[in-house]
Amino acid sequence: MTTIAQILKDTKTGMDKGLENSKREFSGIRSGKASPNMLDSVRVEAYGSTVPLNQVASVSAPEPRILLVTPFDKGQAKAIEKAIRESELGLDPAHQGGVIRVPLPSMNEQRRKELVKILAKLAEDGRIAIRHARTDARDKVKKLDSISEDDKKHAEKDLQKMHDEFIGKIDNMLKSKEAEIMEV
């Protein structure tokens, strides 16, 4: 038998997943600084199949505007370089003595604004996931027969409070990432 406590716990887990997903999506958006997870979306043709870059190389950011990609197998360097160049990230990697240097071009105002729009959409996706978790939980609470109306009302207030808290977290992430991107 499900209880209000169980429903609230499941809802919090669902909202956490929405928040974590938004964090992951946000970290893939390029700000002014190099970040190793900027290349997470790059897929490399290696050993007869397409694999994520992090399975064939390590990525580091030794300087604010440079990524360093070190292939685990030196023979894969050309394929990795090609995959980075052909990705939609607009990067121009250069192979030098076993490592691939990926300089980040400086962003112009228009590109920054485009990235902020993308961020806003990703934040909205996160908010939608949180709202869905709240709505599902609300429906489950309404279906509980063995609980008084007062308890149901309290549960709905708790759900709303949890919802507001998670929406606030996403809004804060959005604000700080926007500030990071707009910083010249």
C-alpha positions in Angstrom: 0.0 0.0 0.0 1.4 3.4 -0.9 1.5 6.1 1.7 1.8 9.9 1.4 5.4 9.6 2.6 6.2 7.1 -0.1 4.6 9.3 -2.8 6.6 12.4 -1.6 9.8 10.4 -1.6 9.2 9.1 -5.1 8.3 12.6 -6.3 11.5 14.0 -4.8 13.5 11.4 -6.6 11.7 12.3 -9.9 12.3 16.0 -9.4 16.0 15.3 -8.5 16.3 13.4 -11.9 14.8 16.4 -13.7 17.3 18.7 -11.9 20.3 16.5 -12.6 19.3 16.2 -16.2 19.2 20.0 -16.5 22.6 20.3 -14.8 24.0 17.8 -17.3 22.5 19.7 -20.3 23.7 23.0 -18.9 27.3 21.8 -18.5 27.3 20.9 -22.2 26.6 24.5 -23.2 29.7 26.4 -23.8 30.5 29.4 -21.7 33.6 31.5 -22.1 35.7 28.9 -20.4 36.8 25.5 -21.7 35.2 22.5 -19.9 36.0 18.9 -20.6 32.3 17.9 -20.8 31.8 20.3 -23.8 32.9 17.4 -26.0 30.5 14.9 -24.4 28.2 15.0 -27.4 31.0 14.1 -29.8 30.8 10.6 -31.2 33.9 8.9 -32.8 34.1 6.2 -35.5 36.4 3.7 -33.8 36.9 0.0 -34.1 34.0 -0.4 -36.5 31.4 1.4 -34.4 30.5 4.9 -33.2 31.4 5.5 -29.6 31.4 8.6 -27.3 34.6 10.5 -27.3 35.3 9.8 -23.6 35.6 6.1 -24.4 38.5 6.6 -26.8 40.3 9.6 -25.2 40.6 11.7 -22.1 39.7 15.3 -22.3 41.2 18.1 -20.1 41.1 21.9 -20.0 44.7 23.0 -19.1 43.9 26.6 -20.0 40.6 28.6 -20.1 40.4 28.6 -23.9 42.0 25.3 -24.8 40.8 21.7 -24.5 43.4 18.9 -24.7 42.2 15.5 -26.0 44.6 12.6 -25.4 43.7 9.4 -27.3 44.1 6.2 -25.4 45.2 4.6 -28.7 47.4 6.9 -30.8 46.0 5.3 -34.0 42.6 6.8 -33.3 43.9 10.5 -33.3 42.8 11.2 -36.9 39.3 9.8 -36.3 39.0 11.8 -33.1 40.2 15.0 -34.8 37.7 14.4 -37.6 34.8 13.7 -35.2 35.5 17.0 -33.3 35.8 19.0 -36.5 32.5 17.5 -37.9 30.5 18.0 -34.7 28.1 20.9 -34.5 30.4 22.7 -32.0 32.2 24.8 -34.5 35.7 23.8 -33.3 38.9 23.4 -35.2 41.2 20.8 -33.6 44.9 20.4 -34.3 46.8 17.2 -33.9 50.3 17.7 -32.3 52.5 14.9 -31.2 50.0 12.4 -29.9 47.5 14.9 -28.4 44.8 17.0 -30.0 44.6 20.6 -29.1 41.2 22.2 -29.5 41.3 26.0 -29.2 38.0 27.7 -28.4 37.1 30.6 -30.6 36.0 33.7 -28.7 32.2 34.2 -28.7 30.6 37.2 -30.3 27.5 38.8 -28.8 25.1 37.1 -31.2 26.4 33.6 -30.3 26.1 34.4 -26.6 22.5 35.4 -27.1 21.8 32.2 -29.1 23.3 30.2 -26.2 21.1 32.0 -23.7 18.0 31.1 -25.8 19.1 27.4 -25.8 19.7 27.6 -22.1 16.2 29.0 -21.5 14.7 26.1 -23.5 16.7 23.6 -21.5 15.6 25.2 -18.3 12.0 25.0 -19.4 12.4 21.3 -20.2 13.7 20.9 -16.6 10.7 22.8 -15.2 8.3 20.6 -17.2 9.9 17.5 -15.8 9.4 18.8 -12.3 5.8 19.8 -13.0 5.1 16.3 -14.4 6.5 14.8 -11.2 4.2 17.0 -9.1 1.1 16.3 -11.2 1.7 12.5 -11.1 2.1 12.7 -7.3 -1.0 14.8 -6.9 -3.0 12.2 -8.9 -1.7 9.4 -6.7 -2.6 11.3 -3.5 -6.1 11.9 -4.8 -6.5 8.2 -5.4 -5.6 7.2 -1.8 -8.8 6.1 -0.1 -7.6 5.4 3.4 -6.5 9.0 4.0 -8.5 12.0 5.3 -9.1 15.1 3.2 -7.0 17.1 5.6 -4.0 14.8 5.0 -4.5 15.0 1.3 -4.5 18.8 1.5 -1.3 18.8 3.6 0.3 16.4 1.1 -0.7 18.8 -1.8 0.9 21.7 0.1 4.1 19.6 0.6 4.1 18.8 -3.1 3.7 22.4 -4.0 6.5 23.4 -1.6 8.8 20.8 -3.1 7.9 21.9 -6.6 8.6 25.5 -5.8 12.0 24.6 -4.3 13.1 22.6 -7.4 11.9 25.3 -9.8 13.9 27.8 -7.8 17.0 25.6 -8.1 16.6 25.5 -11.9 16.0 29.2 -12.1 19.2 29.8 -10.0 21.2 27.5 -12.3 19.9 29.3 -15.3 20.8 32.8 -13.9 24.3 31.7 -13.0 24.9 30.0 -16.4 23.5 33.0 -18.3 25.8 35.3 -16.3 28.8 33.0 -17.1 27.9 33.1 -20.9 27.3 36.8 -21.1 30.6 37.6 -19.3 33.1 38.9 -21.9 
